[in-house]
Amino acid sequence: MKKYLKEIETVGIIMMFVGVILGHTAGMNLGAVFVVIGILLWVATVVIKSMDWEKYRRDNIVNIVIMLGAILAIFTTFFLSKK
């Protein structure tokens, strides 16, 4: 399982991007399904990597920065859209 973590993570990220594109073109429901599956795949790799911190130290730090950036983007979008 651990030798396929990078591939699973990449597929999850690609599925999130495809879901966003499908959400804008084909419909929100189909896009949401792809985004949720992509997030679940990505979170699964994050959890597995966090259990072996020393081996995946750099990846874990990058994942933490990505999560903080996403949280900031969500809060910024939320507060700016309230008019």
PDB file of N, CA, C and O in Angstrom:
ATOM      1  N   MET A   1       0.823  -1.192   0.000  1.00  0.00           N
ATOM      2  CA  MET A   1       0.000   0.000   0.000  1.00  0.00           C
ATOM      3  C   MET A   1       0.865   1.253   0.000  1.00  0.00           C
ATOM      4  O   MET A   1       0.586   2.201  -0.735  1.00  0.00           O
ATOM      5  N   LYS A   2       1.912   1.264   0.818  1.00  0.00           N
ATOM      6  CA  LYS A   2       2.720   2.474   0.944  1.00  0.00           C
ATOM      7  C   LYS A   2       3.472   2.814  -0.331  1.00  0.00           C
ATOM      8  O   LYS A   2       3.837   3.971  -0.539  1.00  0.00           O
ATOM      9  N   LYS A   3       3.711   1.835  -1.186  1.00  0.00           N
ATOM     10  CA  LYS A   3       4.442   2.159  -2.412  1.00  0.00           C
ATOM     11  C   LYS A   3       3.538   2.828  -3.445  1.00  0.00           C
ATOM     12  O   LYS A   3       4.039   3.374  -4.428  1.00  0.00           O
ATOM     13  N   TYR A   4       2.230   2.801  -3.249  1.00  0.00           N
ATOM     14  CA  TYR A   4       1.295   3.437  -4.170  1.00  0.00           C
ATOM     15  C   TYR A   4       0.719   4.741  -3.631  1.00  0.00           C
ATOM     16  O   TYR A   4      -0.198   5.297  -4.234  1.00  0.00           O
ATOM     17  N   LEU A   5       1.234   5.241  -2.515  1.00  0.00           N
ATOM     18  CA  LEU A   5       0.679   6.448  -1.907  1.00  0.00           C
ATOM     19  C   LEU A   5       0.739   7.658  -2.831  1.00  0.00           C
ATOM     20  O   LEU A   5      -0.224   8.421  -2.909  1.00  0.00           O
ATOM     21  N   LYS A   6       1.838   7.842  -3.521  1.00  0.00           N
ATOM     22  CA  LYS A   6       1.986   9.003  -4.404  1.00  0.00           C
ATOM     23  C   LYS A   6       0.970   8.947  -5.544  1.00  0.00           C
ATOM     24  O   LYS A   6       0.392   9.969  -5.914  1.00  0.00           O
ATOM     25  N   GLU A   7       0.755   7.759  -6.097  1.00  0.00           N
ATOM     26  CA  GLU A   7      -0.206   7.608  -7.185  1.00  0.00           C
ATOM     27  C   GLU A   7      -1.633   7.865  -6.695  1.00  0.00           C
ATOM     28  O   GLU A   7      -2.417   8.517  -7.385  1.00  0.00           O
ATOM     29  N   ILE A   8      -1.969   7.359  -5.512  1.00  0.00           N
ATOM     30  CA  ILE A   8      -3.301   7.577  -4.950  1.00  0.00           C
ATOM     31  C   ILE A   8      -3.514   9.061  -4.679  1.00  0.00           C
ATOM     32  O   ILE A   8      -4.582   9.604  -4.959  1.00  0.00           O
ATOM     33  N   GLU A   9      -2.498   9.708  -4.136  1.00  0.00           N
ATOM     34  CA  GLU A   9      -2.597  11.144  -3.861  1.00  0.00           C
ATOM     35  C   GLU A   9      -2.784  11.933  -5.150  1.00  0.00           C
ATOM     36  O   GLU A   9      -3.601  12.853  -5.198  1.00  0.00           O
ATOM     37  N   THR A  10      -2.044  11.589  -6.186  1.00  0.00           N
ATOM     38  CA  THR A  10      -2.148  12.288  -7.468  1.00  0.00           C
ATOM     39  C   THR A  10      -3.529  12.095  -8.084  1.00  0.00           C
ATOM     40  O   THR A  10      -4.114  13.044  -8.604  1.00  0.00           O
ATOM     41  N   VAL A  11      -4.052  10.870  -8.029  1.00  0.00           N
ATOM     42  CA  VAL A  11      -5.391  10.611  -8.560  1.00  0.00           C
ATOM     43  C   VAL A  11      -6.436  11.413  -7.789  1.00  0.00           C
ATOM     44  O   VAL A  11      -7.369  11.950  -8.386  1.00  0.00           O
ATOM     45  N   GLY A  12      -6.285  11.499  -6.469  1.00  0.00           N
ATOM     46  CA  GLY A  12      -7.221  12.285  -5.669  1.00  0.00           C
ATOM     47  C   GLY A  12      -7.219  13.748  -6.049  1.00  0.00           C
ATOM     48  O   GLY A  12      -8.279  14.363  -6.165  1.00  0.00           O
ATOM     49  N   ILE A  13      -6.040  14.313  -6.242  1.00  0.00           N
ATOM     50  CA  ILE A  13      -5.935  15.729  -6.615  1.00  0.00           C
ATOM     51  C   ILE A  13      -6.510  15.966  -8.010  1.00  0.00           C
ATOM     52  O   ILE A  13      -7.201  16.960  -8.236  1.00  0.00           O
ATOM     53  N   ILE A  14      -6.230  15.065  -8.940  1.00  0.00           N
ATOM     54  CA  ILE A  14      -6.781  15.196 -10.294  1.00  0.00           C
ATOM     55  C   ILE A  14      -8.303  15.103 -10.265  1.00  0.00           C
ATOM     56  O   ILE A  14      -8.990  15.842 -10.970  1.00  0.00           O
ATOM     57  N   MET A  15      -8.827  14.185  -9.441  1.00  0.00           N
ATOM     58  CA  MET A  15     -10.291  14.054  -9.345  1.00  0.00           C
ATOM     59  C   MET A  15     -10.925  15.316  -8.763  1.00  0.00           C
ATOM     60  O   MET A  15     -12.030  15.688  -9.159  1.00  0.00           O
ATOM     61  N   MET A  16     -10.241  15.978  -7.829  1.00  0.00           N
ATOM     62  CA  MET A  16     -10.773  17.232  -7.298  1.00  0.00           C
ATOM     63  C   MET A  16     -10.852  18.294  -8.393  1.00  0.00           C
ATOM     64  O   MET A  16     -11.858  18.995  -8.506  1.00  0.00           O
ATOM     65  N   PHE A  17      -9.798  18.416  -9.199  1.00  0.00           N
ATOM     66  CA  PHE A  17      -9.813  19.398 -10.281  1.00  0.00           C
ATOM     67  C   PHE A  17     -10.871  19.065 -11.327  1.00  0.00           C
ATOM     68  O   PHE A  17     -11.577  19.954 -11.802  1.00  0.00           O
ATOM     69  N   VAL A  18     -10.983  17.788 -11.686  1.00  0.00           N
ATOM     70  CA  VAL A  18     -12.010  17.373 -12.646  1.00  0.00           C
ATOM     71  C   VAL A  18     -13.398  17.659 -12.089  1.00  0.00           C
ATOM     72  O   VAL A  18     -14.287  18.085 -12.827  1.00  0.00           O
ATOM     73  N   GLY A  19     -13.587  17.432 -10.807  1.00  0.00           N
ATOM     74  CA  GLY A  19     -14.878  17.721 -10.181  1.00  0.00           C
ATOM     75  C   GLY A  19     -15.240  19.191 -10.235  1.00  0.00           C
ATOM     76  O   GLY A  19     -16.396  19.545 -10.470  1.00  0.00           O
ATOM     77  N   VAL A  20     -14.254  20.048 -10.017  1.00  0.00           N
ATOM     78  CA  VAL A  20     -14.512  21.494 -10.101  1.00  0.00           C
ATOM     79  C   VAL A  20     -14.914  21.867 -11.526  1.00  0.00           C
ATOM     80  O   VAL A  20     -15.860  22.628 -11.728  1.00  0.00           O
ATOM     81  N   ILE A  21     -14.206  21.338 -12.500  1.00  0.00           N
ATOM     82  CA  ILE A  21     -14.529  21.637 -13.900  1.00  0.00           C
ATOM     83  C   ILE A  21     -15.904  21.085 -14.262  1.00  0.00           C
ATOM     84  O   ILE A  21     -16.698  21.776 -14.900  1.00  0.00           O
ATOM     85  N   LEU A  22     -16.196  19.840 -13.859  1.00  0.00           N
ATOM     86  CA  LEU A  22     -17.512  19.267 -14.134  1.00  0.00           C
ATOM     87  C   LEU A  22     -18.621  20.024 -13.413  1.00  0.00           C
ATOM     88  O   LEU A  22     -19.728  20.155 -13.936  1.00  0.00           O
ATOM     89  N   GLY A  23     -18.331  20.516 -12.231  1.00  0.00           N
ATOM     90  CA  GLY A  23     -19.316  21.295 -11.498  1.00  0.00           C
ATOM     91  C   GLY A  23     -19.729  22.553 -12.237  1.00  0.00           C
ATOM     92  O   GLY A  23     -20.883  22.976 -12.159  1.00  0.00           O
ATOM     93  N   HIS A  24     -18.793  23.149 -12.951  1.00  0.00           N
ATOM     94  CA  HIS A  24     -19.101  24.367 -13.702  1.00  0.00           C
ATOM     95  C   HIS A  24     -19.719  24.069 -15.062  1.00  0.00           C
ATOM     96  O   HIS A  24     -20.482  24.882 -15.584  1.00  0.00           O
ATOM     97  N   THR A  25     -19.402  22.912 -15.644  1.00  0.00           N
ATOM     98  CA  THR A  25     -19.887  22.622 -16.995  1.00  0.00           C
ATOM     99  C   THR A  25     -21.066  21.649 -17.010  1.00  0.00           C
ATOM    100  O   THR A  25     -22.091  21.946 -17.624  1.00  0.00           O
ATOM    101  N   ALA A  26     -20.945  20.508 -16.356  1.00  0.00           N
ATOM    102  CA  ALA A  26     -21.967  19.463 -16.470  1.00  0.00           C
ATOM    103  C   ALA A  26     -23.048  19.564 -15.402  1.00  0.00           C
ATOM    104  O   ALA A  26     -24.193  19.184 -15.648  1.00  0.00           O
ATOM    105  N   GLY A  27     -22.717  20.052 -14.265  1.00  0.00           N
ATOM    106  CA  GLY A  27     -23.711  20.157 -13.194  1.00  0.00           C
ATOM    107  C   GLY A  27     -23.050  19.971 -11.845  1.00  0.00           C
ATOM    108  O   GLY A  27     -22.040  19.278 -11.720  1.00  0.00           O
ATOM    109  N   MET A  28     -23.630  20.595 -10.844  1.00  0.00           N
ATOM    110  CA  MET A  28     -23.037  20.584  -9.511  1.00  0.00           C
ATOM    111  C   MET A  28     -23.006  19.192  -8.884  1.00  0.00           C
ATOM    112  O   MET A  28     -22.039  18.852  -8.202  1.00  0.00           O
ATOM    113  N   ASN A  29     -24.038  18.384  -9.098  1.00  0.00           N
ATOM    114  CA  ASN A  29     -24.091  17.068  -8.456  1.00  0.00           C
ATOM    115  C   ASN A  29     -22.952  16.165  -8.919  1.00  0.00           C
ATOM    116  O   ASN A  29     -22.285  15.540  -8.095  1.00  0.00           O
ATOM    117  N   LEU A  30     -22.728  16.093 -10.213  1.00  0.00           N
ATOM    118  CA  LEU A  30     -21.647  15.259 -10.742  1.00  0.00           C
ATOM    119  C   LEU A  30     -20.290  15.788 -10.283  1.00  0.00           C
ATOM    120  O   LEU A  30     -19.413  15.008  -9.912  1.00  0.00           O
ATOM    121  N   GLY A  31     -20.120  17.079 -10.306  1.00  0.00           N
ATOM    122  CA  GLY A  31     -18.871  17.688  -9.861  1.00  0.00           C
ATOM    123  C   GLY A  31     -18.617  17.431  -8.388  1.00  0.00           C
ATOM    124  O   GLY A  31     -17.486  17.163  -7.985  1.00  0.00           O
ATOM    125  N   ALA A  32     -19.666  17.513  -7.587  1.00  0.00           N
ATOM    126  CA  ALA A  32     -19.525  17.288  -6.146  1.00  0.00           C
ATOM    127  C   ALA A  32     -19.105  15.857  -5.846  1.00  0.00           C
ATOM    128  O   ALA A  32     -18.315  15.626  -4.931  1.00  0.00           O
ATOM    129  N   VAL A  33     -19.615  14.906  -6.595  1.00  0.00           N
ATOM    130  CA  VAL A  33     -19.232  13.502  -6.393  1.00  0.00           C
ATOM    131  C   VAL A  33     -17.741  13.326  -6.655  1.00  0.00           C
ATOM    132  O   VAL A  33     -17.048  12.676  -5.873  1.00  0.00           O
ATOM    133  N   PHE A  34     -17.248  13.896  -7.738  1.00  0.00           N
ATOM    134  CA  PHE A  34     -15.826  13.779  -8.051  1.00  0.00           C
ATOM    135  C   PHE A  34     -14.967  14.479  -7.002  1.00  0.00           C
ATOM    136  O   PHE A  34     -13.922  13.959  -6.611  1.00  0.00           O
ATOM    137  N   VAL A  35     -15.393  15.640  -6.551  1.00  0.00           N
ATOM    138  CA  VAL A  35     -14.625  16.369  -5.543  1.00  0.00           C
ATOM    139  C   VAL A  35     -14.580  15.586  -4.236  1.00  0.00           C
ATOM    140  O   VAL A  35     -13.522  15.495  -3.613  1.00  0.00           O
ATOM    141  N   VAL A  36     -15.689  15.028  -3.814  1.00  0.00           N
ATOM    142  CA  VAL A  36     -15.723  14.267  -2.557  1.00  0.00           C
ATOM    143  C   VAL A  36     -14.846  13.028  -2.638  1.00  0.00           C
ATOM    144  O   VAL A  36     -14.117  12.725  -1.693  1.00  0.00           O
ATOM    145  N   ILE A  37     -14.903  12.311  -3.747  1.00  0.00           N
ATOM    146  CA  ILE A  37     -14.043  11.128  -3.901  1.00  0.00           C
ATOM    147  C   ILE A  37     -12.572  11.542  -3.905  1.00  0.00           C
ATOM    148  O   ILE A  37     -11.742  10.877  -3.286  1.00  0.00           O
ATOM    149  N   GLY A  38     -12.247  12.629  -4.592  1.00  0.00           N
ATOM    150  CA  GLY A  38     -10.870  13.120  -4.617  1.00  0.00           C
ATOM    151  C   GLY A  38     -10.379  13.514  -3.245  1.00  0.00           C
ATOM    152  O   GLY A  38      -9.246  13.203  -2.877  1.00  0.00           O
ATOM    153  N   ILE A  39     -11.224  14.202  -2.475  1.00  0.00           N
ATOM    154  CA  ILE A  39     -10.847  14.607  -1.121  1.00  0.00           C
ATOM    155  C   ILE A  39     -10.639  13.377  -0.237  1.00  0.00           C
ATOM    156  O   ILE A  39      -9.689  13.330   0.544  1.00  0.00           O
ATOM    157  N   LEU A  40     -11.519  12.386  -0.354  1.00  0.00           N
ATOM    158  CA  LEU A  40     -11.368  11.169   0.453  1.00  0.00           C
ATOM    159  C   LEU A  40     -10.061  10.439   0.141  1.00  0.00           C
ATOM    160  O   LEU A  40      -9.385   9.960   1.051  1.00  0.00           O
ATOM    161  N   LEU A  41      -9.706  10.354  -1.136  1.00  0.00           N
ATOM    162  CA  LEU A  41      -8.431   9.716  -1.506  1.00  0.00           C
ATOM    163  C   LEU A  41      -7.251  10.501  -0.951  1.00  0.00           C
ATOM    164  O   LEU A  41      -6.309   9.915  -0.418  1.00  0.00           O
ATOM    165  N   TRP A  42      -7.300  11.817  -1.074  1.00  0.00           N
ATOM    166  CA  TRP A  42      -6.199  12.650  -0.585  1.00  0.00           C
ATOM    167  C   TRP A  42      -6.076  12.567   0.934  1.00  0.00           C
ATOM    168  O   TRP A  42      -4.970  12.452   1.464  1.00  0.00           O
ATOM    169  N   VAL A  43      -7.206  12.626   1.636  1.00  0.00           N
ATOM    170  CA  VAL A  43      -7.177  12.553   3.095  1.00  0.00           C
ATOM    171  C   VAL A  43      -6.660  11.190   3.558  1.00  0.00           C
ATOM    172  O   VAL A  43      -5.950  11.103   4.560  1.00  0.00           O
ATOM    173  N   ALA A  44      -7.014  10.131   2.835  1.00  0.00           N
ATOM    174  CA  ALA A  44      -6.515   8.800   3.199  1.00  0.00           C
ATOM    175  C   ALA A  44      -4.987   8.762   3.131  1.00  0.00           C
ATOM    176  O   ALA A  44      -4.346   8.204   4.021  1.00  0.00           O
ATOM    177  N   THR A  45      -4.403   9.343   2.096  1.00  0.00           N
ATOM    178  CA  THR A  45      -2.941   9.349   2.006  1.00  0.00           C
ATOM    179  C   THR A  45      -2.321  10.226   3.084  1.00  0.00           C
ATOM    180  O   THR A  45      -1.254   9.906   3.608  1.00  0.00           O
ATOM    181  N   VAL A  46      -2.987  11.337   3.421  1.00  0.00           N
ATOM    182  CA  VAL A  46      -2.475  12.222   4.471  1.00  0.00           C
ATOM    183  C   VAL A  46      -2.453  11.486   5.806  1.00  0.00           C
ATOM    184  O   VAL A  46      -1.480  11.590   6.553  1.00  0.00           O
ATOM    185  N   VAL A  47      -3.506  10.751   6.112  1.00  0.00           N
ATOM    186  CA  VAL A  47      -3.581  10.016   7.378  1.00  0.00           C
ATOM    187  C   VAL A  47      -2.515   8.926   7.431  1.00  0.00           C
ATOM    188  O   VAL A  47      -1.850   8.760   8.454  1.00  0.00           O
ATOM    189  N   ILE A  48      -2.350   8.193   6.352  1.00  0.00           N
ATOM    190  CA  ILE A  48      -1.349   7.120   6.322  1.00  0.00           C
ATOM    191  C   ILE A  48       0.059   7.696   6.474  1.00  0.00           C
ATOM    192  O   ILE A  48       0.885   7.145   7.203  1.00  0.00           O
ATOM    193  N   LYS A  49       0.328   8.805   5.785  1.00  0.00           N
ATOM    194  CA  LYS A  49       1.651   9.423   5.887  1.00  0.00           C
ATOM    195  C   LYS A  49       1.906  10.016   7.268  1.00  0.00           C
ATOM    196  O   LYS A  49       3.042  10.020   7.743  1.00  0.00           O
ATOM    197  N   SER A  50       0.859  10.516   7.910  1.00  0.00           N
ATOM    198  CA  SER A  50       1.062  11.119   9.232  1.00  0.00           C
ATOM    199  C   SER A  50       1.397  10.074  10.288  1.00  0.00           C
ATOM    200  O   SER A  50       1.972  10.412  11.323  1.00  0.00           O
ATOM    201  N   MET A  51       1.053   8.827  10.052  1.00  0.00           N
ATOM    202  CA  MET A  51       1.368   7.762  11.008  1.00  0.00           C
ATOM    203  C   MET A  51       2.850   7.402  11.005  1.00  0.00           C
ATOM    204  O   MET A  51       3.351   6.821  11.967  1.00  0.00           O
ATOM    205  N   ASP A  52       3.553   7.746   9.922  1.00  0.00           N
ATOM    206  CA  ASP A  52       4.992   7.496   9.828  1.00  0.00           C
ATOM    207  C   ASP A  52       5.683   8.835   9.545  1.00  0.00           C
ATOM    208  O   ASP A  52       6.163   9.084   8.440  1.00  0.00           O
ATOM    209  N   TRP A  53       5.719   9.699  10.588  1.00  0.00           N
ATOM    210  CA  TRP A  53       6.160  11.084  10.420  1.00  0.00           C
ATOM    211  C   TRP A  53       7.588  11.181   9.902  1.00  0.00           C
ATOM    212  O   TRP A  53       7.854  11.979   9.003  1.00  0.00           O
ATOM    213  N   GLU A  54       8.499  10.406  10.432  1.00  0.00           N
ATOM    214  CA  GLU A  54       9.918  10.521  10.042  1.00  0.00           C
ATOM    215  C   GLU A  54      10.135  10.195   8.568  1.00  0.00           C
ATOM    216  O   GLU A  54      10.933  10.856   7.904  1.00  0.00           O
ATOM    217  N   LYS A  55       9.447   9.200   8.054  1.00  0.00           N
ATOM    218  CA  LYS A  55       9.628   8.801   6.664  1.00  0.00           C
ATOM    219  C   LYS A  55       9.039   9.831   5.698  1.00  0.00           C
ATOM    220  O   LYS A  55       9.601  10.084   4.632  1.00  0.00           O
ATOM    221  N   TYR A  56       7.900  10.426   6.080  1.00  0.00           N
ATOM    222  CA  TYR A  56       7.190  11.355   5.199  1.00  0.00           C
ATOM    223  C   TYR A  56       7.178  12.773   5.763  1.00  0.00           C
ATOM    224  O   TYR A  56       6.199  13.498   5.586  1.00  0.00           O
ATOM    225  N   ARG A  57       8.233  13.168   6.428  1.00  0.00           N
ATOM    226  CA  ARG A  57       8.293  14.475   7.098  1.00  0.00           C
ATOM    227  C   ARG A  57       8.021  15.631   6.142  1.00  0.00           C
ATOM    228  O   ARG A  57       7.198  16.497   6.440  1.00  0.00           O
ATOM    229  N   ARG A  58       8.694  15.654   5.013  1.00  0.00           N
ATOM    230  CA  ARG A  58       8.535  16.751   4.051  1.00  0.00           C
ATOM    231  C   ARG A  58       7.120  16.769   3.485  1.00  0.00           C
ATOM    232  O   ARG A  58       6.515  17.836   3.386  1.00  0.00           O
ATOM    233  N   ASP A  59       6.583  15.612   3.114  1.00  0.00           N
ATOM    234  CA  ASP A  59       5.217  15.544   2.595  1.00  0.00           C
ATOM    235  C   ASP A  59       4.199  16.005   3.634  1.00  0.00           C
ATOM    236  O   ASP A  59       3.223  16.676   3.297  1.00  0.00           O
ATOM    237  N   ASN A  60       4.425  15.649   4.887  1.00  0.00           N
ATOM    238  CA  ASN A  60       3.500  16.057   5.943  1.00  0.00           C
ATOM    239  C   ASN A  60       3.503  17.573   6.131  1.00  0.00           C
ATOM    240  O   ASN A  60       2.447  18.175   6.326  1.00  0.00           O
ATOM    241  N   ILE A  61       4.670  18.185   6.075  1.00  0.00           N
ATOM    242  CA  ILE A  61       4.752  19.640   6.209  1.00  0.00           C
ATOM    243  C   ILE A  61       4.052  20.314   5.032  1.00  0.00           C
ATOM    244  O   ILE A  61       3.330  21.293   5.224  1.00  0.00           O
ATOM    245  N   VAL A  62       4.254  19.810   3.831  1.00  0.00           N
ATOM    246  CA  VAL A  62       3.583  20.361   2.652  1.00  0.00           C
ATOM    247  C   VAL A  62       2.069  20.215   2.793  1.00  0.00           C
ATOM    248  O   VAL A  62       1.326  21.145   2.479  1.00  0.00           O
ATOM    249  N   ASN A  63       1.607  19.053   3.264  1.00  0.00           N
ATOM    250  CA  ASN A  63       0.170  18.842   3.441  1.00  0.00           C
ATOM    251  C   ASN A  63      -0.421  19.797   4.476  1.00  0.00           C
ATOM    252  O   ASN A  63      -1.534  20.290   4.298  1.00  0.00           O
ATOM    253  N   ILE A  64       0.307  20.057   5.540  1.00  0.00           N
ATOM    254  CA  ILE A  64      -0.170  21.001   6.556  1.00  0.00           C
ATOM    255  C   ILE A  64      -0.292  22.398   5.960  1.00  0.00           C
ATOM    256  O   ILE A  64      -1.273  23.093   6.222  1.00  0.00           O
ATOM    257  N   VAL A  65       0.682  22.818   5.168  1.00  0.00           N
ATOM    258  CA  VAL A  65       0.636  24.142   4.546  1.00  0.00           C
ATOM    259  C   VAL A  65      -0.535  24.220   3.563  1.00  0.00           C
ATOM    260  O   VAL A  65      -1.229  25.236   3.508  1.00  0.00           O
ATOM    261  N   ILE A  66      -0.758  23.165   2.794  1.00  0.00           N
ATOM    262  CA  ILE A  66      -1.878  23.147   1.845  1.00  0.00           C
ATOM    263  C   ILE A  66      -3.201  23.247   2.593  1.00  0.00           C
ATOM    264  O   ILE A  66      -4.093  23.988   2.181  1.00  0.00           O
ATOM    265  N   MET A  67      -3.334  22.506   3.687  1.00  0.00           N
ATOM    266  CA  MET A  67      -4.576  22.553   4.463  1.00  0.00           C
ATOM    267  C   MET A  67      -4.807  23.942   5.059  1.00  0.00           C
ATOM    268  O   MET A  67      -5.933  24.440   5.044  1.00  0.00           O
ATOM    269  N   LEU A  68      -3.753  24.570   5.582  1.00  0.00           N
ATOM    270  CA  LEU A  68      -3.898  25.922   6.129  1.00  0.00           C
ATOM    271  C   LEU A  68      -4.299  26.916   5.039  1.00  0.00           C
ATOM    272  O   LEU A  68      -5.132  27.792   5.268  1.00  0.00           O
ATOM    273  N   GLY A  69      -3.709  26.778   3.867  1.00  0.00           N
ATOM    274  CA  GLY A  69      -4.064  27.646   2.745  1.00  0.00           C
ATOM    275  C   GLY A  69      -5.515  27.455   2.320  1.00  0.00           C
ATOM    276  O   GLY A  69      -6.210  28.425   2.018  1.00  0.00           O
ATOM    277  N   ALA A  70      -5.968  26.214   2.295  1.00  0.00           N
ATOM    278  CA  ALA A  70      -7.361  25.941   1.930  1.00  0.00           C
ATOM    279  C   ALA A  70      -8.319  26.515   2.965  1.00  0.00           C
ATOM    280  O   ALA A  70      -9.354  27.080   2.613  1.00  0.00           O
ATOM    281  N   ILE A  71      -7.976  26.369   4.241  1.00  0.00           N
ATOM    282  CA  ILE A  71      -8.824  26.915   5.300  1.00  0.00           C
ATOM    283  C   ILE A  71      -8.901  28.430   5.196  1.00  0.00           C
ATOM    284  O   ILE A  71      -9.978  29.009   5.338  1.00  0.00           O
ATOM    285  N   LEU A  72      -7.768  29.077   4.951  1.00  0.00           N
ATOM    286  CA  LEU A  72      -7.765  30.538   4.781  1.00  0.00           C
ATOM    287  C   LEU A  72      -8.591  30.964   3.564  1.00  0.00           C
ATOM    288  O   LEU A  72      -9.314  31.960   3.613  1.00  0.00           O
ATOM    289  N   ALA A  73      -8.478  30.206   2.481  1.00  0.00           N
ATOM    290  CA  ALA A  73      -9.250  30.528   1.280  1.00  0.00           C
ATOM    291  C   ALA A  73     -10.744  30.379   1.531  1.00  0.00           C
ATOM    292  O   ALA A  73     -11.537  31.199   1.067  1.00  0.00           O
ATOM    293  N   ILE A  74     -11.133  29.341   2.261  1.00  0.00           N
ATOM    294  CA  ILE A  74     -12.551  29.133   2.563  1.00  0.00           C
ATOM    295  C   ILE A  74     -13.083  30.258   3.441  1.00  0.00           C
ATOM    296  O   ILE A  74     -14.147  30.812   3.167  1.00  0.00           O
ATOM    297  N   PHE A  75     -12.345  30.595   4.496  1.00  0.00           N
ATOM    298  CA  PHE A  75     -12.789  31.680   5.379  1.00  0.00           C
ATOM    299  C   PHE A  75     -12.826  33.017   4.637  1.00  0.00           C
ATOM    300  O   PHE A  75     -13.757  33.800   4.827  1.00  0.00           O
ATOM    301  N   THR A  76     -11.840  33.283   3.808  1.00  0.00           N
ATOM    302  CA  THR A  76     -11.823  34.526   3.047  1.00  0.00           C
ATOM    303  C   THR A  76     -13.023  34.597   2.109  1.00  0.00           C
ATOM    304  O   THR A  76     -13.690  35.628   2.026  1.00  0.00           O
ATOM    305  N   THR A  77     -13.297  33.505   1.407  1.00  0.00           N
ATOM    306  CA  THR A  77     -14.447  33.466   0.505  1.00  0.00           C
ATOM    307  C   THR A  77     -15.740  33.635   1.289  1.00  0.00           C
ATOM    308  O   THR A  77     -16.643  34.351   0.855  1.00  0.00           O
ATOM    309  N   PHE A  78     -15.830  32.991   2.420  1.00  0.00           N
ATOM    310  CA  PHE A  78     -17.049  33.072   3.229  1.00  0.00           C
ATOM    311  C   PHE A  78     -17.300  34.490   3.716  1.00  0.00           C
ATOM    312  O   PHE A  78     -18.417  34.995   3.609  1.00  0.00           O
ATOM    313  N   PHE A  79     -16.277  35.131   4.247  1.00  0.00           N
ATOM    314  CA  PHE A  79     -16.473  36.467   4.806  1.00  0.00           C
ATOM    315  C   PHE A  79     -16.606  37.542   3.730  1.00  0.00           C
ATOM    316  O   PHE A  79     -17.286  38.545   3.948  1.00  0.00           O
ATOM    317  N   LEU A  80     -15.980  37.356   2.588  1.00  0.00           N
ATOM    318  CA  LEU A  80     -16.110  38.347   1.518  1.00  0.00           C
ATOM    319  C   LEU A  80     -17.440  38.222   0.786  1.00  0.00           C
ATOM    320  O   LEU A  80     -17.917  39.199   0.208  1.00  0.00           O
ATOM    321  N   SER A  81     -18.044  37.043   0.803  1.00  0.00           N
ATOM    322  CA  SER A  81     -19.302  36.868   0.088  1.00  0.00           C
ATOM    323  C   SER A  81     -20.500  37.347   0.905  1.00  0.00           C
ATOM    324  O   SER A  81     -21.597  37.479   0.363  1.00  0.00           O
ATOM    325  N   LYS A  82     -20.312  37.606   2.190  1.00  0.00           N
ATOM    326  CA  LYS A  82     -21.404  38.102   3.041  1.00  0.00           C
ATOM    327  C   LYS A  82     -21.530  39.614   2.872  1.00  0.00           C
ATOM    328  O   LYS A  82     -20.717  40.378   3.392  1.00  0.00           O
ATOM    329  N   LYS A  83     -22.549  40.028   2.145  1.00  0.00           N
ATOM    330  CA  LYS A  83     -22.759  41.465   1.928  1.00  0.00           C
ATOM    331  C   LYS A  83     -24.123  41.880   2.375  1.00  0.00           C
ATOM    332  O   LYS A  83     -24.477  43.054   2.269  1.00  0.00           O
TER     333      LYS A  83
END
